[in-house]
């Protein structure tokens, strides 16, 4: 049968999906250990279920469905708006842009939130199983989270149709980097220490007040009536700190691939690269976890603070391990640092 006689498939009408599929296949072919690394990271975070405080936290979250719904809605809305803004600005320059009948921008933006939710739902199911949490608690948590993701996608679509996402003028990224004056002698000394400012600048960009203000609106609406102002303020501050800790990790991963591509011609060792890029982020993670533990102690007492300290230690260890691993991976694959793995963290 000739090629022209073949019935067009569903992927033939959507070239961006076919290209994404080929990129992921190439990813597994060039990095055969990527699947084992992803499985190991999933199991490493799943070990949190063996801690009694984690099971108690899951049950407490399932007992507050409004809070879970609001948090999932805020995260999904933020992911969709950010991905839609990036696709709308970069897609006209893509080599597939002239082709007709491709996926809409809204569909590509929603795919990012759905992909993240599938991974989070699998992790929640794994942690809940290891924590021996009742099945109805896990199902309730997953249903509330799924509903929040759907509401977040719909809310992002409404905001995009009203033009709220295109009316903003984002400041240049360089304004979020701390510029330090150096002497003439220091300008000629090569050092890797300034690399640590890259992920911090990326975190400042992700933690813009215009973005965080939207997430606080839905969070405060989910606070039950009659809650004291101190508890509401502690909840809002803890929410901002938790998002800051997550953005620190995401910024480190994204900066690792950009820095590896920039330093590609240099004979840089992976350990030196990982330490230089992640040492400031690790310090910021420790300080953020300490501040979050203090807030938990003031709002919920000493017992909850001890649980928060244990979870903070696990988070810092997991974030440091994942960040260092991604730095080493980025430096080993510096020639294709702008690959599908790098774009997936943007």
N, C-alpha and C positions, 0 to 999 in steps of 0.2 A: 504494500500500500504506500502511495506517495505521501510526502509530508503535507502537501496541499489537501489531500483527502482526509486527513485526520480531523476528528471532531474537536473543536476548541474546548479546552478544559476550563474549569472555574478560575484557575490561576492565570490562564492566558489573558483574561480580561482585567487582571489586577497585577500589573508587572511589579509594583512595589512589594507585594507579598512574595512573589517568586524570588525577587532579588534578596529579600530578607531571609527567606528559607535557604537560599544558596550561601548566604553569608554565615548563617549559623552552622550549616553543614561544613563549611570551610573552617569554622572555628573549632569544631570537634575533631576535624581531621588534622589540623596543625597543632592543636593542643589536646592530645589524647588524655592527659591527666586532668583536664578541666572538669570533666564529669565527676571524677573521684574527689577533686577538691571541693566542688559544690556539695556533693553528698556528705563529705566530712564536716563542712561548715554547718550543714543542716543538722547533722547529728550532734555537733558540738553545742549548738544553741538548744537542741532538744534535751540535753542533759540538765537544763535548768528545771525540768519537770521533777527531778529527784529532790529538789529543795521544797520543804514544806511551805515556805512563805510564798512560793510561786503558785502552788495549787490554791492557797488561800486567796491570793490576788486574782486568780482567774474566777473563782467563785464570787468574789466581791464585784468584779467587773460584770459578770452575768446578772447579778442582782440589781444593777443600775443600767437597764437597757437604753434609757435616754442618753446617758453619758456616752455609751459605746456608739450609739447612732450618731451623736453629734461629732465625736472624734473622728469616726470613719468618714463622715460627710466632709469635714474640714480637710482631712488629708487627701481625699479623692478630688475635691474641688481644686486644691492647690496643685496637685500633680497634673490634672487635666489642663488647667489654665497655663501652667508653666510649659508643658509639652506642646500645647497648641500654639503658644507664642513662638516657641523655637521652630516648630514645623512651618508656621506661616512665614517666618523670616528666612529660613534656609531652603525650603522646598523650591521656590522659583529658580534657584541657582543649581538645583540637582539635575543630573544628566537624564533622569526619567521624566522631568517636568513637561516636555513637549508631548508626551504620549497621552492620548485621550482615555476616558473611561477608567480612571484609576480611583483609588479610595479617597474619600473626602477628608479634609483636614480634621473635622470633628471626630471621624472614626479613628484616625491615627492617634489623636489626642486621648480618646477614651481607652485605647488599647494599652497605653502605659499604666493607667490606674488599675485596669483589670488584671494585667500581668503581675503587678505588685501585690494585689489582693490575693491572687491564687497562691503565690509564694507564702504570704503571711498566713492564709488559711491552712495551708499544709503544715506550717510550723506550729500554729495553735493546736491543730489536731494531734501532732506528735507530742508536744509538751503536755497537753491535757491527758493523753494516754499514759505517759510516764508518771504523771502526778496522781493517777488513779482518781481523776475527777469524774463525777457522774456524767453519763452520756448526755442527759438533758441539758446540763450546764454548757457543755461544748456546743451542742446544737443551737442552743439559744444565743450563745455568743457569736457563732458563725452566721446565724440568720440576721442578727442585728447589724453585724459588720457588713454583710452583703447588702442589706437595705441601705445602709449609710453610703456605701460605694455607689449604688444606683442613684440615690439622691444627689450625691456629689457630682456625678456625671451630668445629670439633668440640670443642676444649678449652674455648673460651668457652661453648659450650652446656652442657658438663658442669659448669663452675664456676657457671653461672647456675642450673642445676637443683639444685645443692647449696645454693644460697642464699648463696654467698660474696660475691656482688656486692651483695646487699641488706643484709648485716649491718654494713656500714661506715657510720659517721656522718661525712660529709664536713664539715670546718670551713667557716665562711662564707668567701666569696671575699674579703671585705675584710681578712681576716687576712694575705693574701698581698701586700697593697699596703703599700709603705713610707710611713708617715705621718710627715710632717715638720711641726714646729711653725713657724708664721710669725707675724711681728709684726702688730700692728694696722694699721700703715701698708701692709704688703705685701698685706693682705687686700683692699684697695681697688684694687690695681693689676692690670689685666687682662694676662695673659700666657699664651702657648701652651706654654711649657716644661713645665708639669706633665703635658701630654698624653703625653710620653715615658714616664711611669711606668705608663700603662695596659697596653701590651703586655708590659712587664717583670713586672707583677703577674699577667698571664695566663700567662706562662711559668712563674712560680713555682707557679702552680696546676697546670699540666700536669706539672711535674717533681716532684710529691709523692713522698716516699720510699716510700709504700705502693704506688705504681704502678711505680716504677723497680725495686723489689725483685723483683717478679715477672719482669721481663724479664732480670734478672741471673741468675736461677736457670737458665733454659734456656740462656743464653749460656755459663755456666760448665760446664754439663753437656756442651756441645759441644766444649769444649777437650780435645784429645787427651791420653791418659795419658802421663805422663813430662814434661809441660811444666813448666818452672820456674815458681816462684811469681811472679817478677818479670814474666815474659811474660804470665802469666794476669792479674796485677794491671793491667798496661799495657793489655791487651785490654779488661778491664772498664771502666777509666777512659776509654779511647778510645770505647767504646760509649756510655757516659753522655754524653760530650761531643758525640758525633755526634747523639744524640737531642736534646740541648739546643739545638744549632744549628738543627735542623729545627723544634723547638718555637718558637724565636725567630721564624722566618719565619711559621709558622702563627698565632702570637699577634698578630703585626703585622697580618696580613690580617684576622683576626677583629675586632681592636680598631678597625681603620680604618672598618668599616661601622657599628659602634656609635657611635664618636665622630662620624662624619659625620651620623648621625641625630640625635645630641644637639645638634650645632652647626648643624643645618639652618637655623634662622632668621637666622644671622649671615652677613654678606657676607665670607666667608673665601675667600682665594685658594688654589687647589690646591697651589701650590709651598710656601707657608707651612705649610699643613696637613701636607703630606708630610714636610717637614723637621722640624717640631715633633714629629710622632708617631714618626718612624723614626730620629732621630739617636742615641738611647740604644741602640736595638736594633742599629744598625750598629756602634757601639762594642763592644757585647757580642759581635757576630759576629766582629769582628776579634780580640778577646781570646780567644775560644773557639778560633778557628782557630790562633792562635799557640800556645795551650796544647796543642792536638792535634798540631801539628807538632813540638813539643818531645817529646811522648810517643813519636811515631814515630821521632824521632832517637835517643832513649834505647833503644827496643826493637829497631829494625831498622837503624839506622845512617844515615850521611849521605846515601847515594843515595836511600833511601826518604824521607828528610826533604825533599830537594829536590823530589821528586815531590809530597809532601804540601803543600809550600808553593805549588807551581803550582796544585794542585787547590783549595787554600784561597783563593787569589786569585780563581780563577774562581767559586768558590762565593759569596764576598763580593760580587763584581760582579753575579752573577745574582740573588742574594737582594736586593741593593739595588735592582736594576732592577725586579724583580717586586714588591717591597714598595712602591716609589714609584708604580709603575703602578696597583696596587690602591688606593692612597690617593687618587690622582687620580680613579679610576673610582668609588670610594665617595662622594667629595664631589660628583661630577657626578650621581649617582643617589641623593642623600640622602633623597629622598621615599620610596624603596622599598628602604631599606637592609636591611630584614628579609626580603629576597626569597630565592629559592631559592639564589642564589649565596652569600649570606651564611650560610645554614644549612648549605650543603655544606662549609664550612670548620670547622664546629664539631665 
